[in-house]
């Protein structure tokens, strides 16, 4: 809603989400920023794929080096599965 957008703007927060398709008032957002919103699903999908690796979710490793190694291995496996 427009009042919510105004309250967020007063706090310095930029809301980037599409208006309802049946909105009567003219849109208040620029289309360029909405294109960024439309590509957001790719990031969310990738994070969801990383959630399939229990070792990354639970994080048993105490050292960041080991965790980072498993993170990179998971990313490589995801990339290989896509091809």
VOGU-3710 file (C-alpha; in Angstrom, 3 decimals, decimal comma):
1> xxxxxxxxxx> 0,000/0,000/0,000  1,113/3,560/-0,562  1,087/4,553/3,143  3,427/1,664/3,924  5,727/2,683/1,077  5,792/6,244/2,423  6,590/5,107/5,974  9,434/2,950/4,706  10,737/5,782/2,516  10,765/8,095/5,544
11> xxxxxxxxxx> 13,059/5,601/7,263  15,346/5,423/4,234  14,174/1,978/3,096  13,465/1,471/-0,574  10,666/-1,035/-1,142  11,084/-2,980/-4,370  8,033/-5,122/-5,007  5,452/-5,043/-7,779  2,075/-3,401/-7,384  -1,072/-5,472/-7,604
21> xxxxxxxxxx> -2,120/-6,154/-11,170  -5,548/-4,546/-10,642  -4,175/-1,324/-9,114  -6,273/1,730/-10,009  -3,730/4,417/-9,112  -0,720/4,947/-11,380  2,410/2,998/-10,368  4,890/4,745/-8,111  7,915/2,626/-9,020  10,385/2,687/-11,841
31> xxxxxxxxxx> 10,410/-0,382/-14,085  14,187/-0,760/-13,894  14,101/-1,609/-10,208  11,330/-4,125/-10,737  13,539/-6,001/-13,197  15,927/-6,573/-10,312  13,005/-8,019/-8,338  12,084/-10,322/-11,200  15,581/-11,877/-11,153  15,481/-12,455/-7,403
41> xxxxxxxxxx> 14,101/-15,988/-7,777  17,467/-17,166/-9,114  19,203/-16,228/-5,884  16,458/-17,739/-3,741  16,533/-20,947/-5,781  20,301/-21,248/-5,351  20,040/-20,752/-1,599  17,312/-23,398/-1,479  19,576/-25,824/-3,343  22,324/-25,188/-0,787
51> xxxxxxxxxx> 19,766/-26,075/1,878  19,773/-29,650/0,573  23,271/-30,120/1,980  22,807/-30,935/5,640  26,443/-30,325/6,462  26,045/-26,668/5,464  22,815/-26,210/7,394  23,868/-27,802/10,683  27,495/-26,602/10,517  29,494/-29,053/12,572
61> xxxxxxxxxx> 32,830/-27,533/11,533  34,467/-25,167/13,958  36,906/-23,684/11,497  35,681/-21,410/8,745  38,165/-22,991/6,310  36,470/-26,386/6,551  33,010/-24,862/6,255  34,081/-22,820/3,236  35,538/-25,934/1,597  32,242/-27,802/1,988
71> xxxxxxxxxx> 30,378/-24,735/0,720  32,511/-24,658/-2,432  32,093/-28,408/-2,889  28,311/-28,017/-2,641  28,376/-25,194/-5,198  30,437/-27,349/-7,558  27,991/-30,245/-7,197  25,041/-27,954/-7,883  26,794/-26,618/-10,974  27,568/-30,121/-12,209
81> xxx> 23,964/-31,227/-11,690  22,779/-28,387/-13,906  24,759/-29,645/-16,904
//
